[in-house]
Amino acid sequence: MDADVPGTSRRLWLLRGAALGAAGWLTAGPAQAGRQAEEPLADSVRSALSSAIANSAPPVPEFSDINQRLAYLRWLGTMSERLKKKKPDFQTRIEFLQTVWYETRRAGLDTTMVMGLIQVESAFRKFAISRVGARGYMQIMPFWSRVIGDGDASRLFHMQTNIRFGCVILRHYLDRERGDTYLALGRYNGSRGKPQYPNAVYAAAKNWVHHDA
C-alpha cells in the first residue's frame, strides 16, 4: 500500500487524474519538465535537505512482517511487467523499481504519484536532459547539487542520486504547500498554480496504480 501524502489523499489526486480520461503513455520526446526555480533557503532548511540526501547507501527493503514483504514482491512483479517496454533489461528494471520504492518511502511520498512524475519528466530515461538543463529521471536542475549536494552536477545522472534528490525536493515542496500535491507538483515544475503539469502527473500515475491482493 502506497504511503499517503499528508493533507491531500491519494484518492483525491487519482480522482483528479481520472477526470482527464484515459491517459495512455506520453510520447518519449525531449524532456518537457524540470524547471524548479532556485529560491533562497533558510540555513536550517538547507541543512535538513543536505542531510536528507547525504546517505548514499543502496536501497535495502526492510519489512516488519511477511505480509509486507509479499505485498512488496507483488508490486515489484506487476510494475516490472508494465515497465518492460521502457526498460527491457530485467536487472536494470528491477534496480530502478527497488530504488523508487525505497526512496519514495524514505521521503514519505506516494510511490504511484512519483512513478507518474518520472513518466512525465523523463519517460523513464536515465540520461534525459531538458531544454533548460534539468537532468535524469526526475529532471533535477543542476543548481540543486550546489545548494544541497556536493556540487558535482554530473552525479545527477546516477540513478539513486537522481531519484533521491527528486524525492527530497518534492517532499520539501509538499511541506511548503502543507501537503497540497497540486501546488507542490506545480512548484516542482516551476509552474505553480497552473493545471497542465499536475494534471499530466495525475493522469500518468494511473498507469502505476497497484491494487494489492
ChimeraX commands (.cxc) that place a marker at each C-alpha (Angstrom):
marker #1 position 0.00,0.00,0.00 radius 0.5
marker #1 position 1.49,3.35,-1.01 radius 0.5
marker #1 position 2.13,5.92,1.68 radius 0.5
marker #1 position -0.46,8.71,1.94 radius 0.5
marker #1 position 0.66,12.29,1.41 radius 0.5
marker #1 position -0.48,14.47,4.36 radius 0.5
marker #1 position -3.22,16.98,3.52 radius 0.5
marker #1 position -4.18,15.59,0.14 radius 0.5
marker #1 position -5.27,11.99,-0.05 radius 0.5
marker #1 position -4.11,9.51,-2.62 radius 0.5
marker #1 position -7.74,9.03,-3.66 radius 0.5
marker #1 position -8.18,12.76,-4.31 radius 0.5
marker #1 position -5.30,13.09,-6.73 radius 0.5
marker #1 position -6.24,9.87,-8.51 radius 0.5
marker #1 position -9.76,11.24,-8.97 radius 0.5
marker #1 position -8.25,14.40,-10.39 radius 0.5
marker #1 position -6.30,12.28,-12.84 radius 0.5
marker #1 position -9.35,10.17,-13.69 radius 0.5
marker #1 position -11.20,13.33,-14.66 radius 0.5
marker #1 position -8.80,13.71,-17.55 radius 0.5
marker #1 position -9.87,10.40,-19.08 radius 0.5
marker #1 position -7.64,7.54,-20.13 radius 0.5
marker #1 position -4.08,8.81,-20.07 radius 0.5
marker #1 position -2.07,6.31,-22.09 radius 0.5
marker #1 position 1.67,6.69,-22.48 radius 0.5
marker #1 position 3.20,10.08,-23.07 radius 0.5
marker #1 position 5.49,10.39,-26.05 radius 0.5
marker #1 position 9.18,9.92,-25.34 radius 0.5
marker #1 position 10.38,13.13,-26.95 radius 0.5
marker #1 position 12.67,15.72,-25.34 radius 0.5
marker #1 position 12.19,16.09,-21.60 radius 0.5
marker #1 position 9.48,18.69,-21.01 radius 0.5
marker #1 position 9.65,19.47,-17.30 radius 0.5
marker #1 position 12.29,20.05,-14.66 radius 0.5
marker #1 position 12.07,23.80,-14.23 radius 0.5
marker #1 position 12.49,24.12,-10.48 radius 0.5
marker #1 position 13.35,27.70,-9.63 radius 0.5
marker #1 position 16.30,28.45,-7.40 radius 0.5
marker #1 position 14.98,30.12,-4.27 radius 0.5
marker #1 position 16.69,31.39,-1.12 radius 0.5
marker #1 position 16.67,28.71,1.57 radius 0.5
marker #1 position 16.96,29.27,5.28 radius 0.5
marker #1 position 20.10,27.72,6.73 radius 0.5
marker #1 position 18.03,25.22,8.72 radius 0.5
marker #1 position 16.15,24.13,5.59 radius 0.5
marker #1 position 19.34,23.86,3.56 radius 0.5
marker #1 position 20.94,21.77,6.30 radius 0.5
marker #1 position 17.90,19.48,6.55 radius 0.5
marker #1 position 17.78,18.94,2.79 radius 0.5
marker #1 position 21.52,18.28,2.65 radius 0.5
marker #1 position 21.21,15.70,5.42 radius 0.5
marker #1 position 18.31,14.06,3.62 radius 0.5
marker #1 position 20.37,13.37,0.50 radius 0.5
marker #1 position 23.69,12.63,2.22 radius 0.5
marker #1 position 23.33,8.89,2.88 radius 0.5
marker #1 position 24.09,7.14,-0.41 radius 0.5
marker #1 position 23.65,3.60,0.90 radius 0.5
marker #1 position 21.95,1.26,-1.60 radius 0.5
marker #1 position 18.22,0.73,-1.10 radius 0.5
marker #1 position 17.63,-2.34,1.06 radius 0.5
marker #1 position 13.94,-3.14,1.67 radius 0.5
marker #1 position 13.04,-3.84,5.27 radius 0.5
marker #1 position 9.77,-5.39,6.37 radius 0.5
marker #1 position 8.19,-5.84,9.77 radius 0.5
marker #1 position 6.32,-8.97,8.71 radius 0.5
marker #1 position 5.98,-11.46,5.87 radius 0.5
marker #1 position 2.76,-9.89,4.57 radius 0.5
marker #1 position 4.52,-6.61,3.92 radius 0.5
marker #1 position 7.29,-8.40,2.07 radius 0.5
marker #1 position 4.80,-10.34,-0.06 radius 0.5
marker #1 position 2.90,-7.14,-0.88 radius 0.5
marker #1 position 6.17,-5.53,-1.99 radius 0.5
marker #1 position 7.07,-8.51,-4.18 radius 0.5
marker #1 position 3.64,-8.42,-5.81 radius 0.5
marker #1 position 4.07,-4.71,-6.52 radius 0.5
marker #1 position 7.56,-5.30,-7.90 radius 0.5
marker #1 position 6.36,-8.05,-10.25 radius 0.5
marker #1 position 3.41,-6.02,-11.52 radius 0.5
marker #1 position 5.42,-2.86,-12.09 radius 0.5
marker #1 position 8.20,-4.81,-13.79 radius 0.5
marker #1 position 5.75,-6.11,-16.38 radius 0.5
marker #1 position 4.32,-2.63,-17.01 radius 0.5
marker #1 position 7.75,-1.07,-17.38 radius 0.5
marker #1 position 9.21,-3.76,-19.66 radius 0.5
marker #1 position 8.79,-1.76,-22.89 radius 0.5
marker #1 position 10.55,1.25,-21.40 radius 0.5
marker #1 position 13.31,-0.76,-19.71 radius 0.5
marker #1 position 13.81,-4.11,-21.48 radius 0.5
marker #1 position 16.76,-5.24,-19.35 radius 0.5
marker #1 position 15.39,-7.12,-16.35 radius 0.5
marker #1 position 18.14,-6.25,-13.87 radius 0.5
marker #1 position 18.10,-2.57,-14.77 radius 0.5
marker #1 position 14.32,-2.52,-14.45 radius 0.5
marker #1 position 14.30,-4.21,-11.04 radius 0.5
marker #1 position 17.05,-1.97,-9.65 radius 0.5
marker #1 position 15.15,1.10,-10.83 radius 0.5
marker #1 position 11.89,-0.05,-9.23 radius 0.5
marker #1 position 13.58,-1.03,-5.98 radius 0.5
marker #1 position 15.17,2.40,-5.81 radius 0.5
marker #1 position 11.91,4.24,-6.49 radius 0.5
marker #1 position 10.11,2.14,-3.88 radius 0.5
marker #1 position 12.82,2.76,-1.29 radius 0.5
marker #1 position 13.32,6.47,-1.91 radius 0.5
marker #1 position 9.62,7.33,-2.01 radius 0.5
marker #1 position 9.03,5.66,1.33 radius 0.5
marker #1 position 12.14,7.22,2.77 radius 0.5
marker #1 position 10.74,10.65,1.83 radius 0.5
marker #1 position 7.14,9.85,2.82 radius 0.5
marker #1 position 5.82,10.11,-0.73 radius 0.5
marker #1 position 3.25,8.13,-2.67 radius 0.5
marker #1 position 5.14,5.74,-4.96 radius 0.5
marker #1 position 2.37,5.77,-7.56 radius 0.5
marker #1 position 2.49,9.54,-7.86 radius 0.5
marker #1 position 6.28,9.56,-8.19 radius 0.5
marker #1 position 6.14,6.94,-10.94 radius 0.5
marker #1 position 3.72,9.20,-12.77 radius 0.5
marker #1 position 6.04,12.16,-12.24 radius 0.5
marker #1 position 9.02,10.25,-13.65 radius 0.5
marker #1 position 6.97,9.23,-16.68 radius 0.5
marker #1 position 6.08,12.87,-17.37 radius 0.5
marker #1 position 9.53,14.23,-16.57 radius 0.5
marker #1 position 11.77,11.86,-18.48 radius 0.5
marker #1 position 9.73,8.96,-19.89 radius 0.5
marker #1 position 11.97,6.76,-17.68 radius 0.5
marker #1 position 15.17,7.81,-19.47 radius 0.5
marker #1 position 18.20,7.90,-17.21 radius 0.5
marker #1 position 20.14,10.43,-19.27 radius 0.5
marker #1 position 17.27,12.73,-20.27 radius 0.5
marker #1 position 18.18,16.44,-20.44 radius 0.5
marker #1 position 15.56,19.15,-20.74 radius 0.5
marker #1 position 15.83,22.34,-22.76 radius 0.5
marker #1 position 16.69,24.20,-19.55 radius 0.5
marker #1 position 19.35,21.70,-18.49 radius 0.5
marker #1 position 17.46,19.56,-15.96 radius 0.5
marker #1 position 18.89,16.05,-15.70 radius 0.5
marker #1 position 17.94,12.43,-15.34 radius 0.5
marker #1 position 14.86,10.51,-14.33 radius 0.5
marker #1 position 13.34,13.23,-12.14 radius 0.5
marker #1 position 14.81,16.15,-14.11 radius 0.5
marker #1 position 16.85,17.78,-11.38 radius 0.5
marker #1 position 18.16,21.25,-12.07 radius 0.5
marker #1 position 21.97,21.39,-11.63 radius 0.5
marker #1 position 21.77,24.21,-9.07 radius 0.5
marker #1 position 20.44,21.71,-6.52 radius 0.5
marker #1 position 23.78,19.88,-6.48 radius 0.5
marker #1 position 25.40,23.14,-5.41 radius 0.5
marker #1 position 22.70,24.18,-2.95 radius 0.5
marker #1 position 22.21,20.91,-1.07 radius 0.5
marker #1 position 24.72,18.46,-2.60 radius 0.5
marker #1 position 28.45,18.21,-3.07 radius 0.5
marker #1 position 28.49,20.48,-6.11 radius 0.5
marker #1 position 29.05,17.66,-8.62 radius 0.5
marker #1 position 26.15,18.03,-11.07 radius 0.5
marker #1 position 27.36,15.02,-13.10 radius 0.5
marker #1 position 26.17,12.77,-10.25 radius 0.5
marker #1 position 22.59,13.71,-11.13 radius 0.5
marker #1 position 22.80,11.04,-13.83 radius 0.5
marker #1 position 23.43,8.39,-11.16 radius 0.5
marker #1 position 20.14,6.56,-10.64 radius 0.5
marker #1 position 19.81,6.60,-6.87 radius 0.5
marker #1 position 21.27,10.08,-6.52 radius 0.5
marker #1 position 18.80,11.48,-9.03 radius 0.5
marker #1 position 15.77,9.77,-7.53 radius 0.5
marker #1 position 16.81,10.72,-4.00 radius 0.5
marker #1 position 17.24,14.37,-4.98 radius 0.5
marker #1 position 13.87,14.35,-6.73 radius 0.5
marker #1 position 12.06,12.79,-3.78 radius 0.5
marker #1 position 13.71,15.09,-1.23 radius 0.5
marker #1 position 12.90,18.17,-3.35 radius 0.5
marker #1 position 9.29,17.08,-3.86 radius 0.5
marker #1 position 8.95,16.39,-0.12 radius 0.5
marker #1 position 10.30,19.91,0.52 radius 0.5
marker #1 position 7.70,21.42,-1.81 radius 0.5
marker #1 position 4.92,19.35,-0.22 radius 0.5
marker #1 position 5.92,20.63,3.19 radius 0.5
marker #1 position 5.95,24.19,1.90 radius 0.5
marker #1 position 2.49,23.72,0.42 radius 0.5
marker #1 position 1.17,21.99,3.58 radius 0.5
marker #1 position 0.60,18.69,1.83 radius 0.5
marker #1 position -1.20,20.00,-1.25 radius 0.5
marker #1 position 0.08,17.84,-4.09 radius 0.5
marker #1 position -1.43,20.06,-6.77 radius 0.5
marker #1 position 0.57,23.10,-5.68 radius 0.5
marker #1 position 3.67,21.07,-4.80 radius 0.5
marker #1 position 3.78,19.47,-8.24 radius 0.5
marker #1 position 3.38,22.87,-9.84 radius 0.5
marker #1 position 6.27,24.18,-7.78 radius 0.5
marker #1 position 8.38,21.15,-8.78 radius 0.5
marker #1 position 7.77,22.06,-12.41 radius 0.5
marker #1 position 8.18,25.79,-11.89 radius 0.5
marker #1 position 4.55,26.37,-12.89 radius 0.5
marker #1 position 2.81,26.73,-9.52 radius 0.5
marker #1 position -0.91,27.43,-9.86 radius 0.5
marker #1 position -1.16,26.22,-13.46 radius 0.5
marker #1 position -3.03,22.95,-14.09 radius 0.5
marker #1 position -1.13,21.42,-17.01 radius 0.5
marker #1 position 1.73,19.78,-15.15 radius 0.5
marker #1 position -0.13,18.47,-12.08 radius 0.5
marker #1 position -2.86,17.09,-14.32 radius 0.5
marker #1 position -0.28,15.36,-16.52 radius 0.5
marker #1 position 1.26,13.70,-13.45 radius 0.5
marker #1 position -2.15,12.65,-12.07 radius 0.5
marker #1 position -3.03,11.12,-15.44 radius 0.5
marker #1 position 0.31,9.33,-15.83 radius 0.5
marker #1 position 0.06,7.95,-12.29 radius 0.5
marker #1 position -2.97,5.93,-13.34 radius 0.5
marker #1 position -0.58,3.68,-15.27 radius 0.5
marker #1 position 1.13,2.71,-11.99 radius 0.5
marker #1 position -1.78,2.10,-9.64 radius 0.5
marker #1 position -1.44,-1.26,-7.91 radius 0.5
marker #1 position -4.42,-2.76,-6.13 radius 0.5
marker #1 position -2.70,-5.19,-3.80 radius 0.5
marker #1 position -4.42,-8.51,-3.15 radius 0.5
marker link #1:1,2 radius 0.2
marker link #1:2,3 radius 0.2
marker link #1:3,4 radius 0.2
marker link #1:4,5 radius 0.2
marker link #1:5,6 radius 0.2
marker link #1:6,7 radius 0.2
marker link #1:7,8 radius 0.2
marker link #1:8,9 radius 0.2
marker link #1:9,10 radius 0.2
marker link #1:10,11 radius 0.2
marker link #1:11,12 radius 0.2
marker link #1:12,13 radius 0.2
marker link #1:13,14 radius 0.2
marker link #1:14,15 radius 0.2
marker link #1:15,16 radius 0.2
marker link #1:16,17 radius 0.2
marker link #1:17,18 radius 0.2
marker link #1:18,19 radius 0.2
marker link #1:19,20 radius 0.2
marker link #1:20,21 radius 0.2
marker link #1:21,22 radius 0.2
marker link #1:22,23 radius 0.2
marker link #1:23,24 radius 0.2
marker link #1:24,25 radius 0.2
marker link #1:25,26 radius 0.2
marker link #1:26,27 radius 0.2
marker link #1:27,28 radius 0.2
marker link #1:28,29 radius 0.2
marker link #1:29,30 radius 0.2
marker link #1:30,31 radius 0.2
marker link #1:31,32 radius 0.2
marker link #1:32,33 radius 0.2
marker link #1:33,34 radius 0.2
marker link #1:34,35 radius 0.2
marker link #1:35,36 radius 0.2
marker link #1:36,37 radius 0.2
marker link #1:37,38 radius 0.2
marker link #1:38,39 radius 0.2
marker link #1:39,40 radius 0.2
marker link #1:40,41 radius 0.2
marker link #1:41,42 radius 0.2
marker link #1:42,43 radius 0.2
marker link #1:43,44 radius 0.2
marker link #1:44,45 radius 0.2
marker link #1:45,46 radius 0.2
marker link #1:46,47 radius 0.2
marker link #1:47,48 radius 0.2
marker link #1:48,49 radius 0.2
marker link #1:49,50 radius 0.2
marker link #1:50,51 radius 0.2
marker link #1:51,52 radius 0.2
marker link #1:52,53 radius 0.2
marker link #1:53,54 radius 0.2
marker link #1:54,55 radius 0.2
marker link #1:55,56 radius 0.2
marker link #1:56,57 radius 0.2
marker link #1:57,58 radius 0.2
marker link #1:58,59 radius 0.2
marker link #1:59,60 radius 0.2
marker link #1:60,61 radius 0.2
marker link #1:61,62 radius 0.2
marker link #1:62,63 radius 0.2
marker link #1:63,64 radius 0.2
marker link #1:64,65 radius 0.2
marker link #1:65,66 radius 0.2
marker link #1:66,67 radius 0.2
marker link #1:67,68 radius 0.2
marker link #1:68,69 radius 0.2
marker link #1:69,70 radius 0.2
marker link #1:70,71 radius 0.2
marker link #1:71,72 radius 0.2
marker link #1:72,73 radius 0.2
marker link #1:73,74 radius 0.2
marker link #1:74,75 radius 0.2
marker link #1:75,76 radius 0.2
marker link #1:76,77 radius 0.2
marker link #1:77,78 radius 0.2
marker link #1:78,79 radius 0.2
marker link #1:79,80 radius 0.2
marker link #1:80,81 radius 0.2
marker link #1:81,82 radius 0.2
marker link #1:82,83 radius 0.2
marker link #1:83,84 radius 0.2
marker link #1:84,85 radius 0.2
marker link #1:85,86 radius 0.2
marker link #1:86,87 radius 0.2
marker link #1:87,88 radius 0.2
marker link #1:88,89 radius 0.2
marker link #1:89,90 radius 0.2
marker link #1:90,91 radius 0.2
marker link #1:91,92 radius 0.2
marker link #1:92,93 radius 0.2
marker link #1:93,94 radius 0.2
marker link #1:94,95 radius 0.2
marker link #1:95,96 radius 0.2
marker link #1:96,97 radius 0.2
marker link #1:97,98 radius 0.2
marker link #1:98,99 radius 0.2
marker link #1:99,100 radius 0.2
marker link #1:100,101 radius 0.2
marker link #1:101,102 radius 0.2
marker link #1:102,103 radius 0.2
marker link #1:103,104 radius 0.2
marker link #1:104,105 radius 0.2
marker link #1:105,106 radius 0.2
marker link #1:106,107 radius 0.2
marker link #1:107,108 radius 0.2
marker link #1:108,109 radius 0.2
marker link #1:109,110 radius 0.2
marker link #1:110,111 radius 0.2
marker link #1:111,112 radius 0.2
marker link #1:112,113 radius 0.2
marker link #1:113,114 radius 0.2
marker link #1:114,115 radius 0.2
marker link #1:115,116 radius 0.2
marker link #1:116,117 radius 0.2
marker link #1:117,118 radius 0.2
marker link #1:118,119 radius 0.2
marker link #1:119,120 radius 0.2
marker link #1:120,121 radius 0.2
marker link #1:121,122 radius 0.2
marker link #1:122,123 radius 0.2
marker link #1:123,124 radius 0.2
marker link #1:124,125 radius 0.2
marker link #1:125,126 radius 0.2
marker link #1:126,127 radius 0.2
marker link #1:127,128 radius 0.2
marker link #1:128,129 radius 0.2
marker link #1:129,130 radius 0.2
marker link #1:130,131 radius 0.2
marker link #1:131,132 radius 0.2
marker link #1:132,133 radius 0.2
marker link #1:133,134 radius 0.2
marker link #1:134,135 radius 0.2
marker link #1:135,136 radius 0.2
marker link #1:136,137 radius 0.2
marker link #1:137,138 radius 0.2
marker link #1:138,139 radius 0.2
marker link #1:139,140 radius 0.2
marker link #1:140,141 radius 0.2
marker link #1:141,142 radius 0.2
marker link #1:142,143 radius 0.2
marker link #1:143,144 radius 0.2
marker link #1:144,145 radius 0.2
marker link #1:145,146 radius 0.2
marker link #1:146,147 radius 0.2
marker link #1:147,148 radius 0.2
marker link #1:148,149 radius 0.2
marker link #1:149,150 radius 0.2
marker link #1:150,151 radius 0.2
marker link #1:151,152 radius 0.2
marker link #1:152,153 radius 0.2
marker link #1:153,154 radius 0.2
marker link #1:154,155 radius 0.2
marker link #1:155,156 radius 0.2
marker link #1:156,157 radius 0.2
marker link #1:157,158 radius 0.2
marker link #1:158,159 radius 0.2
marker link #1:159,160 radius 0.2
marker link #1:160,161 radius 0.2
marker link #1:161,162 radius 0.2
marker link #1:162,163 radius 0.2
marker link #1:163,164 radius 0.2
marker link #1:164,165 radius 0.2
marker link #1:165,166 radius 0.2
marker link #1:166,167 radius 0.2
marker link #1:167,168 radius 0.2
marker link #1:168,169 radius 0.2
marker link #1:169,170 radius 0.2
marker link #1:170,171 radius 0.2
marker link #1:171,172 radius 0.2
marker link #1:172,173 radius 0.2
marker link #1:173,174 radius 0.2
marker link #1:174,175 radius 0.2
marker link #1:175,176 radius 0.2
marker link #1:176,177 radius 0.2
marker link #1:177,178 radius 0.2
marker link #1:178,179 radius 0.2
marker link #1:179,180 radius 0.2
marker link #1:180,181 radius 0.2
marker link #1:181,182 radius 0.2
marker link #1:182,183 radius 0.2
marker link #1:183,184 radius 0.2
marker link #1:184,185 radius 0.2
marker link #1:185,186 radius 0.2
marker link #1:186,187 radius 0.2
marker link #1:187,188 radius 0.2
marker link #1:188,189 radius 0.2
marker link #1:189,190 radius 0.2
marker link #1:190,191 radius 0.2
marker link #1:191,192 radius 0.2
marker link #1:192,193 radius 0.2
marker link #1:193,194 radius 0.2
marker link #1:194,195 radius 0.2
marker link #1:195,196 radius 0.2
marker link #1:196,197 radius 0.2
marker link #1:197,198 radius 0.2
marker link #1:198,199 radius 0.2
marker link #1:199,200 radius 0.2
marker link #1:200,201 radius 0.2
marker link #1:201,202 radius 0.2
marker link #1:202,203 radius 0.2
marker link #1:203,204 radius 0.2
marker link #1:204,205 radius 0.2
marker link #1:205,206 radius 0.2
marker link #1:206,207 radius 0.2
marker link #1:207,208 radius 0.2
marker link #1:208,209 radius 0.2
marker link #1:209,210 radius 0.2
marker link #1:210,211 radius 0.2
marker link #1:211,212 radius 0.2
marker link #1:212,213 radius 0.2
view
